[in-house]
Amino acid sequence: MDLDDSKAEIAGPIELVADLSEIAAQCAASNLLDFAAQLAGLAEDLKALAARPIEPVPTLTGRRSAEAGFSSITLKIEPARQ
């Protein structure tokens, strides 16, 4: 085996690593573009939500809640005993 053959054997794995690095960089760039597109979509959704007025949610109080069958219940939560 002469010097040129050993260089060819060494260059093979190095080229493979370079190819894998390039593929990884392309995948990362693609993932970043997908993520940016998702963020842009989310920003549009938030913008649309911000443009809508907030409407109060009707609640039952007093006599109306009793008529509807609701009762006032207070729950007391205590730490578990071990």
PDB file as gemmi writes it, atoms N, CA and C in Angstrom:
CRYST1    1.000    1.000    1.000  90.00  90.00  90.00 P 1                      
ATOM      1  N   MET A   1       0.856  -1.177   0.000  1.00  0.00           N  
ATOM      2  CA  MET A   1       0.000   0.000   0.000  1.00  0.00           C  
ATOM      3  C   MET A   1       0.898   1.234   0.000  1.00  0.00           C  
ATOM      4  N   ASP A   2       0.657   2.112  -0.927  1.00  0.00           N  
ATOM      5  CA  ASP A   2       1.457   3.327  -0.959  1.00  0.00           C  
ATOM      6  C   ASP A   2       0.730   4.458  -0.251  1.00  0.00           C  
ATOM      7  N   LEU A   3       1.339   5.593  -0.207  1.00  0.00           N  
ATOM      8  CA  LEU A   3       0.817   6.746   0.526  1.00  0.00           C  
ATOM      9  C   LEU A   3      -0.517   7.227  -0.041  1.00  0.00           C  
ATOM     10  N   ASP A   4      -0.689   7.177  -1.347  1.00  0.00           N  
ATOM     11  CA  ASP A   4      -1.937   7.635  -1.968  1.00  0.00           C  
ATOM     12  C   ASP A   4      -3.120   6.760  -1.554  1.00  0.00           C  
ATOM     13  N   ASP A   5      -2.915   5.448  -1.421  1.00  0.00           N  
ATOM     14  CA  ASP A   5      -3.987   4.546  -0.994  1.00  0.00           C  
ATOM     15  C   ASP A   5      -4.420   4.847   0.436  1.00  0.00           C  
ATOM     16  N   SER A   6      -3.468   5.102   1.307  1.00  0.00           N  
ATOM     17  CA  SER A   6      -3.824   5.398   2.699  1.00  0.00           C  
ATOM     18  C   SER A   6      -4.572   6.723   2.793  1.00  0.00           C  
ATOM     19  N   LYS A   7      -4.211   7.679   1.964  1.00  0.00           N  
ATOM     20  CA  LYS A   7      -4.943   8.952   1.949  1.00  0.00           C  
ATOM     21  C   LYS A   7      -6.383   8.734   1.490  1.00  0.00           C  
ATOM     22  N   ALA A   8      -6.582   7.875   0.520  1.00  0.00           N  
ATOM     23  CA  ALA A   8      -7.926   7.602   0.009  1.00  0.00           C  
ATOM     24  C   ALA A   8      -8.775   6.929   1.090  1.00  0.00           C  
ATOM     25  N   GLU A   9      -8.171   6.008   1.847  1.00  0.00           N  
ATOM     26  CA  GLU A   9      -8.917   5.333   2.913  1.00  0.00           C  
ATOM     27  C   GLU A   9      -9.296   6.315   4.019  1.00  0.00           C  
ATOM     28  N   ILE A  10      -8.411   7.221   4.341  1.00  0.00           N  
ATOM     29  CA  ILE A  10      -8.685   8.208   5.386  1.00  0.00           C  
ATOM     30  C   ILE A  10      -9.716   9.222   4.904  1.00  0.00           C  
ATOM     31  N   ALA A  11      -9.643   9.612   3.653  1.00  0.00           N  
ATOM     32  CA  ALA A  11     -10.565  10.620   3.121  1.00  0.00           C  
ATOM     33  C   ALA A  11     -11.998  10.116   3.115  1.00  0.00           C  
ATOM     34  N   GLY A  12     -12.208   8.826   2.974  1.00  0.00           N  
ATOM     35  CA  GLY A  12     -13.567   8.276   2.944  1.00  0.00           C  
ATOM     36  C   GLY A  12     -14.379   8.637   4.174  1.00  0.00           C  
ATOM     37  N   PRO A  13     -13.923   8.292   5.377  1.00  0.00           N  
ATOM     38  CA  PRO A  13     -14.698   8.637   6.576  1.00  0.00           C  
ATOM     39  C   PRO A  13     -14.839  10.138   6.791  1.00  0.00           C  
ATOM     40  N   ILE A  14     -13.811  10.895   6.419  1.00  0.00           N  
ATOM     41  CA  ILE A  14     -13.885  12.352   6.586  1.00  0.00           C  
ATOM     42  C   ILE A  14     -14.967  12.923   5.679  1.00  0.00           C  
ATOM     43  N   GLU A  15     -15.015  12.438   4.445  1.00  0.00           N  
ATOM     44  CA  GLU A  15     -16.062  12.898   3.530  1.00  0.00           C  
ATOM     45  C   GLU A  15     -17.440  12.509   4.049  1.00  0.00           C  
ATOM     46  N   LEU A  16     -17.543  11.318   4.618  1.00  0.00           N  
ATOM     47  CA  LEU A  16     -18.821  10.865   5.172  1.00  0.00           C  
ATOM     48  C   LEU A  16     -19.263  11.776   6.311  1.00  0.00           C  
ATOM     49  N   VAL A  17     -18.330  12.140   7.180  1.00  0.00           N  
ATOM     50  CA  VAL A  17     -18.650  13.048   8.285  1.00  0.00           C  
ATOM     51  C   VAL A  17     -19.065  14.407   7.747  1.00  0.00           C  
ATOM     52  N   ALA A  18     -18.385  14.887   6.724  1.00  0.00           N  
ATOM     53  CA  ALA A  18     -18.741  16.176   6.126  1.00  0.00           C  
ATOM     54  C   ALA A  18     -20.137  16.109   5.518  1.00  0.00           C  
ATOM     55  N   ASP A  19     -20.450  15.005   4.848  1.00  0.00           N  
ATOM     56  CA  ASP A  19     -21.788  14.839   4.271  1.00  0.00           C  
ATOM     57  C   ASP A  19     -22.846  14.797   5.367  1.00  0.00           C  
ATOM     58  N   LEU A  20     -22.575  14.070   6.435  1.00  0.00           N  
ATOM     59  CA  LEU A  20     -23.527  13.985   7.545  1.00  0.00           C  
ATOM     60  C   LEU A  20     -23.708  15.339   8.217  1.00  0.00           C  
ATOM     61  N   SER A  21     -22.620  16.084   8.330  1.00  0.00           N  
ATOM     62  CA  SER A  21     -22.718  17.426   8.914  1.00  0.00           C  
ATOM     63  C   SER A  21     -23.580  18.330   8.047  1.00  0.00           C  
ATOM     64  N   GLU A  22     -23.409  18.215   6.737  1.00  0.00           N  
ATOM     65  CA  GLU A  22     -24.218  19.030   5.822  1.00  0.00           C  
ATOM     66  C   GLU A  22     -25.692  18.635   5.908  1.00  0.00           C  
ATOM     67  N   ILE A  23     -25.969  17.346   5.977  1.00  0.00           N  
ATOM     68  CA  ILE A  23     -27.354  16.878   6.111  1.00  0.00           C  
ATOM     69  C   ILE A  23     -27.952  17.365   7.418  1.00  0.00           C  
ATOM     70  N   ALA A  24     -27.184  17.285   8.499  1.00  0.00           N  
ATOM     71  CA  ALA A  24     -27.674  17.759   9.803  1.00  0.00           C  
ATOM     72  C   ALA A  24     -27.963  19.254   9.765  1.00  0.00           C  
ATOM     73  N   ALA A  25     -27.104  20.016   9.109  1.00  0.00           N  
ATOM     74  CA  ALA A  25     -27.317  21.466   9.004  1.00  0.00           C  
ATOM     75  C   ALA A  25     -28.573  21.767   8.196  1.00  0.00           C  
ATOM     76  N   GLN A  26     -28.801  21.021   7.120  1.00  0.00           N  
ATOM     77  CA  GLN A  26     -30.006  21.221   6.312  1.00  0.00           C  
ATOM     78  C   GLN A  26     -31.265  20.871   7.105  1.00  0.00           C  
ATOM     79  N   CYS A  27     -31.199  19.783   7.871  1.00  0.00           N  
ATOM     80  CA  CYS A  27     -32.348  19.398   8.708  1.00  0.00           C  
ATOM     81  C   CYS A  27     -32.625  20.462   9.765  1.00  0.00           C  
ATOM     82  N   ALA A  28     -31.574  20.968  10.381  1.00  0.00           N  
ATOM     83  CA  ALA A  28     -31.747  22.007  11.403  1.00  0.00           C  
ATOM     84  C   ALA A  28     -32.359  23.260  10.790  1.00  0.00           C  
ATOM     85  N   ALA A  29     -31.898  23.641   9.618  1.00  0.00           N  
ATOM     86  CA  ALA A  29     -32.450  24.821   8.945  1.00  0.00           C  
ATOM     87  C   ALA A  29     -33.916  24.600   8.597  1.00  0.00           C  
ATOM     88  N   SER A  30     -34.234  23.404   8.137  1.00  0.00           N  
ATOM     89  CA  SER A  30     -35.624  23.084   7.798  1.00  0.00           C  
ATOM     90  C   SER A  30     -36.503  23.120   9.044  1.00  0.00           C  
ATOM     91  N   ASN A  31     -35.988  22.569  10.140  1.00  0.00           N  
ATOM     92  CA  ASN A  31     -36.745  22.588  11.398  1.00  0.00           C  
ATOM     93  C   ASN A  31     -36.966  24.017  11.881  1.00  0.00           C  
ATOM     94  N   LEU A  32     -35.950  24.856  11.745  1.00  0.00           N  
ATOM     95  CA  LEU A  32     -36.094  26.257  12.150  1.00  0.00           C  
ATOM     96  C   LEU A  32     -37.129  26.979  11.296  1.00  0.00           C  
ATOM     97  N   LEU A  33     -37.152  26.685  10.010  1.00  0.00           N  
ATOM     98  CA  LEU A  33     -38.151  27.304   9.132  1.00  0.00           C  
ATOM     99  C   LEU A  33     -39.559  26.848   9.507  1.00  0.00           C  
ATOM    100  N   ASP A  34     -39.710  25.562   9.816  1.00  0.00           N  
ATOM    101  CA  ASP A  34     -41.019  25.053  10.247  1.00  0.00           C  
ATOM    102  C   ASP A  34     -41.452  25.724  11.542  1.00  0.00           C  
ATOM    103  N   PHE A  35     -40.519  25.854  12.474  1.00  0.00           N  
ATOM    104  CA  PHE A  35     -40.815  26.481  13.763  1.00  0.00           C  
ATOM    105  C   PHE A  35     -41.209  27.945  13.574  1.00  0.00           C  
ATOM    106  N   ALA A  36     -40.489  28.636  12.700  1.00  0.00           N  
ATOM    107  CA  ALA A  36     -40.803  30.040  12.425  1.00  0.00           C  
ATOM    108  C   ALA A  36     -42.193  30.171  11.807  1.00  0.00           C  
ATOM    109  N   ALA A  37     -42.555  29.247  10.936  1.00  0.00           N  
ATOM    110  CA  ALA A  37     -43.887  29.277  10.327  1.00  0.00           C  
ATOM    111  C   ALA A  37     -44.967  29.041  11.380  1.00  0.00           C  
ATOM    112  N   GLN A  38     -44.707  28.122  12.311  1.00  0.00           N  
ATOM    113  CA  GLN A  38     -45.666  27.875  13.391  1.00  0.00           C  
ATOM    114  C   GLN A  38     -45.813  29.105  14.275  1.00  0.00           C  
ATOM    115  N   LEU A  39     -44.696  29.761  14.584  1.00  0.00           N  
ATOM    116  CA  LEU A  39     -44.763  30.980  15.395  1.00  0.00           C  
ATOM    117  C   LEU A  39     -45.533  32.083  14.676  1.00  0.00           C  
ATOM    118  N   ALA A  40     -45.344  32.192  13.380  1.00  0.00           N  
ATOM    119  CA  ALA A  40     -46.070  33.204  12.611  1.00  0.00           C  
ATOM    120  C   ALA A  40     -47.567  32.918  12.645  1.00  0.00           C  
ATOM    121  N   GLY A  41     -47.937  31.650  12.529  1.00  0.00           N  
ATOM    122  CA  GLY A  41     -49.351  31.276  12.618  1.00  0.00           C  
ATOM    123  C   GLY A  41     -49.926  31.586  13.981  1.00  0.00           C  
ATOM    124  N   LEU A  42     -49.157  31.297  15.020  1.00  0.00           N  
ATOM    125  CA  LEU A  42     -49.599  31.597  16.384  1.00  0.00           C  
ATOM    126  C   LEU A  42     -49.762  33.096  16.578  1.00  0.00           C  
ATOM    127  N   ALA A  43     -48.847  33.875  16.035  1.00  0.00           N  
ATOM    128  CA  ALA A  43     -48.945  35.335  16.144  1.00  0.00           C  
ATOM    129  C   ALA A  43     -50.214  35.843  15.463  1.00  0.00           C  
ATOM    130  N   GLU A  44     -50.553  35.274  14.322  1.00  0.00           N  
ATOM    131  CA  GLU A  44     -51.784  35.670  13.628  1.00  0.00           C  
ATOM    132  C   GLU A  44     -53.014  35.310  14.462  1.00  0.00           C  
ATOM    133  N   ASP A  45     -52.996  34.118  15.075  1.00  0.00           N  
ATOM    134  CA  ASP A  45     -54.119  33.708  15.932  1.00  0.00           C  
ATOM    135  C   ASP A  45     -54.270  34.652  17.118  1.00  0.00           C  
ATOM    136  N   LEU A  46     -53.145  35.006  17.741  1.00  0.00           N  
ATOM    137  CA  LEU A  46     -53.192  35.915  18.887  1.00  0.00           C  
ATOM    138  C   LEU A  46     -53.672  37.298  18.472  1.00  0.00           C  
ATOM    139  N   LYS A  47     -53.253  37.738  17.302  1.00  0.00           N  
ATOM    140  CA  LYS A  47     -53.692  39.035  16.790  1.00  0.00           C  
ATOM    141  C   LYS A  47     -55.209  39.032  16.577  1.00  0.00           C  
ATOM    142  N   ALA A  48     -55.737  37.948  16.031  1.00  0.00           N  
ATOM    143  CA  ALA A  48     -57.184  37.842  15.810  1.00  0.00           C  
ATOM    144  C   ALA A  48     -57.933  37.809  17.137  1.00  0.00           C  
ATOM    145  N   LEU A  49     -57.388  37.095  18.116  1.00  0.00           N  
ATOM    146  CA  LEU A  49     -58.032  37.043  19.433  1.00  0.00           C  
ATOM    147  C   LEU A  49     -58.002  38.402  20.119  1.00  0.00           C  
ATOM    148  N   ALA A  50     -56.908  39.121  19.965  1.00  0.00           N  
ATOM    149  CA  ALA A  50     -56.788  40.434  20.602  1.00  0.00           C  
ATOM    150  C   ALA A  50     -57.782  41.431  20.013  1.00  0.00           C  
ATOM    151  N   ALA A  51     -58.183  41.228  18.773  1.00  0.00           N  
ATOM    152  CA  ALA A  51     -59.118  42.148  18.124  1.00  0.00           C  
ATOM    153  C   ALA A  51     -60.561  41.921  18.573  1.00  0.00           C  
ATOM    154  N   ARG A  52     -60.832  40.761  19.159  1.00  0.00           N  
ATOM    155  CA  ARG A  52     -62.197  40.465  19.595  1.00  0.00           C  
ATOM    156  C   ARG A  52     -62.444  41.054  20.977  1.00  0.00           C  
ATOM    157  N   PRO A  53     -63.631  41.621  21.188  1.00  0.00           N  
ATOM    158  CA  PRO A  53     -63.937  42.159  22.519  1.00  0.00           C  
ATOM    159  C   PRO A  53     -64.165  41.026  23.523  1.00  0.00           C  
ATOM    160  N   ILE A  54     -63.825  41.318  24.751  1.00  0.00           N  
ATOM    161  CA  ILE A  54     -64.046  40.342  25.819  1.00  0.00           C  
ATOM    162  C   ILE A  54     -65.472  40.516  26.317  1.00  0.00           C  
ATOM    163  N   GLU A  55     -66.235  39.438  26.258  1.00  0.00           N  
ATOM    164  CA  GLU A  55     -67.617  39.490  26.702  1.00  0.00           C  
ATOM    165  C   GLU A  55     -67.723  38.798  28.051  1.00  0.00           C  
ATOM    166  N   PRO A  56     -68.467  39.400  28.982  1.00  0.00           N  
ATOM    167  CA  PRO A  56     -68.610  38.764  30.291  1.00  0.00           C  
ATOM    168  C   PRO A  56     -69.404  37.459  30.182  1.00  0.00           C  
ATOM    169  N   VAL A  57     -69.033  36.514  31.008  1.00  0.00           N  
ATOM    170  CA  VAL A  57     -69.731  35.234  31.050  1.00  0.00           C  
ATOM    171  C   VAL A  57     -70.854  35.353  32.069  1.00  0.00           C  
ATOM    172  N   PRO A  58     -72.092  35.049  31.669  1.00  0.00           N  
ATOM    173  CA  PRO A  58     -73.189  35.153  32.635  1.00  0.00           C  
ATOM    174  C   PRO A  58     -73.022  34.121  33.753  1.00  0.00           C  
ATOM    175  N   THR A  59     -73.283  34.555  34.967  1.00  0.00           N  
ATOM    176  CA  THR A  59     -73.202  33.653  36.116  1.00  0.00           C  
ATOM    177  C   THR A  59     -74.524  33.677  36.862  1.00  0.00           C  
ATOM    178  N   LEU A  60     -74.829  32.580  37.498  1.00  0.00           N  
ATOM    179  CA  LEU A  60     -76.037  32.492  38.307  1.00  0.00           C  
ATOM    180  C   LEU A  60     -75.700  32.916  39.730  1.00  0.00           C  
ATOM    181  N   THR A  61     -76.489  33.820  40.282  1.00  0.00           N  
ATOM    182  CA  THR A  61     -76.236  34.277  41.646  1.00  0.00           C  
ATOM    183  C   THR A  61     -77.534  34.283  42.432  1.00  0.00           C  
ATOM    184  N   GLY A  62     -77.386  34.173  43.716  1.00  0.00           N  
ATOM    185  CA  GLY A  62     -78.531  34.309  44.628  1.00  0.00           C  
ATOM    186  C   GLY A  62     -79.673  33.368  44.327  1.00  0.00           C  
ATOM    187  N   ARG A  63     -80.872  33.938  44.212  1.00  0.00           N  
ATOM    188  CA  ARG A  63     -82.086  33.158  44.040  1.00  0.00           C  
ATOM    189  C   ARG A  63     -82.078  32.381  42.721  1.00  0.00           C  
ATOM    190  N   ARG A  64     -81.509  32.965  41.689  1.00  0.00           N  
ATOM    191  CA  ARG A  64     -81.475  32.280  40.392  1.00  0.00           C  
ATOM    192  C   ARG A  64     -80.669  30.990  40.455  1.00  0.00           C  
ATOM    193  N   SER A  65     -79.567  30.977  41.219  1.00  0.00           N  
ATOM    194  CA  SER A  65     -78.773  29.756  41.318  1.00  0.00           C  
ATOM    195  C   SER A  65     -79.514  28.698  42.114  1.00  0.00           C  
ATOM    196  N   ALA A  66     -80.265  29.108  43.139  1.00  0.00           N  
ATOM    197  CA  ALA A  66     -81.053  28.154  43.920  1.00  0.00           C  
ATOM    198  C   ALA A  66     -82.163  27.564  43.059  1.00  0.00           C  
ATOM    199  N   GLU A  67     -82.774  28.401  42.220  1.00  0.00           N  
ATOM    200  CA  GLU A  67     -83.827  27.914  41.333  1.00  0.00           C  
ATOM    201  C   GLU A  67     -83.266  26.936  40.307  1.00  0.00           C  
ATOM    202  N   ALA A  68     -82.049  27.137  39.905  1.00  0.00           N  
ATOM    203  CA  ALA A  68     -81.432  26.259  38.919  1.00  0.00           C  
ATOM    204  C   ALA A  68     -80.918  24.973  39.543  1.00  0.00           C  
ATOM    205  N   GLY A  69     -81.001  24.865  40.853  1.00  0.00           N  
ATOM    206  CA  GLY A  69     -80.559  23.647  41.523  1.00  0.00           C  
ATOM    207  C   GLY A  69     -79.128  23.671  41.984  1.00  0.00           C  
ATOM    208  N   PHE A  70     -78.500  24.829  41.921  1.00  0.00           N  
ATOM    209  CA  PHE A  70     -77.126  24.938  42.396  1.00  0.00           C  
ATOM    210  C   PHE A  70     -77.129  25.340  43.858  1.00  0.00           C  
ATOM    211  N   SER A  71     -76.171  24.850  44.588  1.00  0.00           N  
ATOM    212  CA  SER A  71     -76.045  25.265  45.980  1.00  0.00           C  
ATOM    213  C   SER A  71     -74.619  25.741  46.218  1.00  0.00           C  
ATOM    214  N   SER A  72     -74.479  26.489  47.269  1.00  0.00           N  
ATOM    215  CA  SER A  72     -73.164  27.002  47.611  1.00  0.00           C  
ATOM    216  C   SER A  72     -72.426  25.953  48.432  1.00  0.00           C  
ATOM    217  N   ILE A  73     -71.307  25.486  47.934  1.00  0.00           N  
ATOM    218  CA  ILE A  73     -70.510  24.478  48.632  1.00  0.00           C  
ATOM    219  C   ILE A  73     -69.097  25.021  48.778  1.00  0.00           C  
ATOM    220  N   THR A  74     -68.566  24.938  49.981  1.00  0.00           N  
ATOM    221  CA  THR A  74     -67.193  25.344  50.229  1.00  0.00           C  
ATOM    222  C   THR A  74     -66.372  24.096  50.504  1.00  0.00           C  
ATOM    223  N   LEU A  75     -65.301  23.934  49.787  1.00  0.00           N  
ATOM    224  CA  LEU A  75     -64.416  22.795  49.990  1.00  0.00           C  
ATOM    225  C   LEU A  75     -63.192  23.242  50.760  1.00  0.00           C  
ATOM    226  N   LYS A  76     -62.837  22.456  51.754  1.00  0.00           N  
ATOM    227  CA  LYS A  76     -61.633  22.736  52.520  1.00  0.00           C  
ATOM    228  C   LYS A  76     -60.634  21.631  52.198  1.00  0.00           C  
ATOM    229  N   ILE A  77     -59.499  22.018  51.681  1.00  0.00           N  
ATOM    230  CA  ILE A  77     -58.482  21.041  51.303  1.00  0.00           C  
ATOM    231  C   ILE A  77     -57.369  21.082  52.334  1.00  0.00           C  
ATOM    232  N   GLU A  78     -57.118  19.930  52.915  1.00  0.00           N  
ATOM    233  CA  GLU A  78     -56.061  19.815  53.919  1.00  0.00           C  
ATOM    234  C   GLU A  78     -54.951  18.941  53.361  1.00  0.00           C  
ATOM    235  N   PRO A  79     -53.724  19.162  53.840  1.00  0.00           N  
ATOM    236  CA  PRO A  79     -52.624  18.317  53.369  1.00  0.00           C  
ATOM    237  C   PRO A  79     -52.831  16.865  53.797  1.00  0.00           C  
ATOM    238  N   ALA A  80     -52.370  15.949  52.964  1.00  0.00           N  
ATOM    239  CA  ALA A  80     -52.511  14.524  53.265  1.00  0.00           C  
ATOM    240  C   ALA A  80     -51.615  14.151  54.436  1.00  0.00           C  
ATOM    241  N   ARG A  81     -52.115  13.268  55.242  1.00  0.00           N  
ATOM    242  CA  ARG A  81     -51.323  12.765  56.378  1.00  0.00           C  
ATOM    243  C   ARG A  81     -50.593  11.514  55.945  1.00  0.00           C  
ATOM    244  N   GLN A  82     -49.333  11.453  56.327  1.00  0.00           N  
ATOM    245  CA  GLN A  82     -48.540  10.282  55.927  1.00  0.00           C  
ATOM    246  C   GLN A  82     -48.133   9.478  57.122  1.00  0.00           C  
TER     247      GLN A  82                                                      
END                                                                             
